[in-house]
Amino acid sequence: MKMPMALDHVVIVVASLDEAVADYRRAGFTVIAGGRHPGRNTANALIVFDDGSYLELIAYSAPSPEERWWRVLDAAGEGLVDFALLPSDIDAAVAAARARGLSELTAVPGARNRPDGVRIAWSSARQQRHDLPFLCADITPRELRVPEGEPRRHANGARGIAAVQVAVEDVAASLARYRMLLGDDAVRGERVTLQGFEVVLQVEPGRARGEGPCAITLAVDAGQGRSTFDPALLHGAVVRA
């Protein structure tokens, strides 16, 4: 049986990267500098977990109306804005999804320049709606983009992302689109079960941020709990444990 895709990362758009980094550190997360994206007005920082997933804090240095994440920030403020899955072979995953009917899915290159001068590269594939995640696969070695070791240790006990809650307009329609993206085996009832985590769909019509991730649930060490994550420090992101 084919192994389901893992979660790559969840994107949190913020107004000030420096302020967000400081606040997430106060909330007990280890935050590392990510770098800048060439050709874009963006810089990021990462919160990497033991399960290999991470939170991306991303901020804009100038208005970027051509980018959806900036438009969401401008219209609805800071918070969760997107999430990505990690395919073992992005070209094969795109071809399979297109064969199942997701014809608009297209892979494009991406890059980031780290503060230490290392340039990392990946390929991502997106489609037109935002109830679905995008795909993100490394071109350069993954450990250059997603550090290992000490950066994955967090004072608040966070070890990984167990679930992503996604706001949608119509659960049945979105489940059909998940089947096109991932195949029938990934969909169980109204949940999408993937490698080490699940996607839970919930109807939120008229939501200011539109369709997309609305909350995440973290896996934490024994003895840690929801009170660990002070909402005032999370820049609009809903984080549960």
C-alpha atoms as one frame of an Amber mdcrd trajectory, in Angstrom:
protein
   0.000   0.000   0.000   1.314   3.432  -0.903   2.430   5.514   2.097   0.243
   8.623   2.535   1.856  12.053   2.357   3.225  13.696   5.488   2.570  17.259
   6.577   5.342  19.572   5.424   4.431  22.877   7.089   1.706  25.281   8.155
   1.953  28.966   7.196   1.165  31.819   9.616   1.217  35.283   8.056   2.233
  38.082  10.446   2.603  41.849  10.299   6.050  42.017  11.918   8.420  39.061
  11.796  10.566  40.350  14.669   7.543  40.764  16.940   6.123  37.368  16.011
   9.452  35.626  16.634   9.738  37.243  20.067   6.169  36.332  21.006   6.413
  32.706  19.875   9.600  32.379  21.873   7.746  33.713  24.905   5.138  31.023
  24.251   7.854  28.393  24.670   8.746  27.666  21.050  12.253  27.517  19.628
  12.225  29.829  16.600  14.996  29.984  14.012  15.597  32.506  11.229  14.554
  31.274   7.808  15.712  33.952   5.390  14.345  35.845   2.407  12.662  34.669
  -0.763  14.274  36.052  -3.931  11.857  37.972  -6.115   9.324  38.374  -3.301
   8.814  40.894  -0.479   8.918  38.171   2.162  11.080  36.878   4.988  10.331
  33.994   7.303  11.189  32.168  10.505  10.614  28.519  11.351   9.358  26.477
  14.306  10.447  22.906  13.521   9.067  19.828  15.294  10.342  16.307  15.969
   7.884  14.847  13.463   9.564  16.826  10.650   6.755  19.342  10.176   7.109
  23.015  10.973   5.306  26.309  11.391   6.380  29.054   9.020   6.050  32.634
  10.274   6.099  34.868   7.196   5.965  38.650   6.876   5.932  41.145   4.017
   8.253  44.136   3.702   6.022  45.851   1.120   2.468  45.509  -0.221   2.186
  42.474  -2.497  -1.361  42.387  -3.878  -0.365  39.718  -6.403   0.063  37.249
  -3.519  -2.912  35.699  -1.745  -1.169  35.535   1.646  -0.601  39.290   1.602
  -4.211  39.877   0.525  -5.461  37.791   3.457  -3.197  39.703   5.853  -4.398
  43.029   4.448  -8.090  42.120   4.576  -8.363  39.897   7.656  -5.197  40.328
   9.703  -2.599  37.916  11.014  -3.124  34.196  11.400  -3.141  30.828   9.682
  -3.180  31.181   5.918  -2.068  27.925   4.235  -0.487  24.505   4.687   1.606
  22.121   2.612   2.026  18.381   2.199   5.320  16.616   1.462   5.140  14.204
  -1.499   7.880  11.644  -2.096   7.749  12.486  -5.825   6.030  15.765  -6.632
   5.895  15.175 -10.385   4.204  11.807  -9.879   1.821  13.294  -7.290   0.845
  16.109  -9.655   0.343  13.700 -12.551  -1.851  11.421 -10.428  -3.947  14.323
  -9.131  -4.425  15.693 -12.644  -5.476  12.238 -13.845  -8.092  12.173 -11.056
  -9.494  15.520 -12.234  -7.473  18.220 -10.472  -6.381  19.633 -13.804  -5.239
  23.047 -12.555  -2.474  21.630 -10.314   0.927  22.802 -11.587   4.419  22.484
 -10.094   6.661  25.574  -9.943  10.140  26.175  -8.450  10.750  28.125  -5.240
  13.811  29.283  -3.315  14.997  30.974  -0.131  18.299  32.557   0.842  19.193
  31.685   4.426  20.888  34.288   6.660  24.140  32.271   6.433  24.171  32.637
   2.647  22.998  29.121   1.814  20.427  29.066  -0.982  17.789  26.359  -0.740
  15.369  25.273  -3.436  12.123  23.341  -3.678   9.244  22.662  -6.023   5.662
  23.432  -5.038   2.341  22.704  -6.704  -0.817  24.693  -6.093  -4.351  24.725
  -7.399  -6.999  27.438  -7.476  -9.005  26.765  -4.315  -7.722  27.060  -0.759
  -9.629  24.276   0.971  -6.757  22.044  -0.195  -3.111  22.233   0.841  -0.347
  22.803  -1.657   2.485  20.339  -2.253   6.101  21.153  -1.403   9.100  18.930
  -2.188  12.802  19.634  -1.723  15.288  20.065  -4.545  18.259  20.796  -2.267
  18.707  18.421   0.727  15.747  18.660   3.102  17.928  19.279   6.174  18.968
  22.601   4.626  15.333  23.760   4.615  14.116  21.919   7.727  16.881  21.811
  10.364  17.354  18.798  12.590  18.585  18.414  16.161  18.311  21.130  18.811
  16.028  23.499  16.845  13.313  20.822  17.203  13.299  21.001  21.028  10.692
  23.299  22.589  10.356  24.432  26.187   6.571  24.048  25.990   6.831  20.362
  25.066   5.543  20.657  21.491   6.637  17.675  19.380   4.571  17.845  16.214
   1.341  18.722  14.467  -1.410  16.163  15.053  -4.232  17.820  13.118  -5.077
  20.742  10.885  -8.639  22.069  11.013  -9.707  23.555   7.675 -12.607  25.936
   7.099 -14.544  25.093   3.942 -17.734  26.231   2.272 -19.051  22.718   1.544
 -17.614  19.606   3.218 -18.800  17.144   0.548 -17.364  19.260  -2.275 -14.047
  19.656  -0.464 -13.824  15.918   0.286 -14.281  15.252  -3.424 -11.376  17.594
  -4.140  -9.215  15.857  -1.497  -9.916  12.567  -3.259  -8.715  14.116  -6.496
  -5.548  15.382  -4.826  -4.721  12.335  -2.704  -6.814   9.376  -3.838  -9.736
   7.600  -2.195  -7.648   5.888   0.511  -6.880   9.194   2.249 -10.533  10.075
   2.937 -12.316   8.475   5.895 -15.768   9.884   6.538 -15.328  13.633   6.889
 -11.650  13.403   7.815  -8.542  13.125   5.698  -5.990  10.750   7.248  -2.374
  11.219   6.225   1.033  10.196   7.555   1.081  11.094  11.254  -1.724  13.656
  11.198  -5.222  14.325   9.953  -7.143  17.100   8.245 -10.542  17.911   9.742
 -12.980  19.876   7.584 -15.568  22.215   9.075 -18.057  24.555   7.439 -17.456
  28.263   8.034 -19.385  30.128   5.304 -18.585  33.801   4.853 -15.335  33.558
   6.820 -13.249  36.712   6.389 -10.093  34.684   5.679 -11.902  32.467   3.160
 -11.329  28.745   2.935  -8.159  27.387   4.500  -6.627  26.289   7.801  -8.418
  27.750  10.825  -6.747  25.881  13.713  -3.993  23.382  14.394  -3.620  20.789
  17.130  -0.124  20.109  18.404   1.158  16.892  19.905   2.924  17.728  23.184
   4.970  15.864  25.789   3.098  14.330  28.710   2.190  16.914  31.311   1.881
  19.745  28.828  -1.523  21.078  27.845  -3.589  23.680  26.128  -2.774  26.355
  28.703   0.799  26.332  27.363  -0.192  28.312  24.301  -1.183  31.855  25.226
  -3.446  33.128  22.388  -2.181  36.670  22.950   1.272  35.573  21.755   0.282
  33.654  18.629  -0.545  36.520  16.228  -3.997  35.312  15.296  -3.188  31.616
  14.941  -5.459  29.186  16.799  -3.159  26.555  18.332  -4.525  23.719  20.495
  -2.956  20.809  22.355
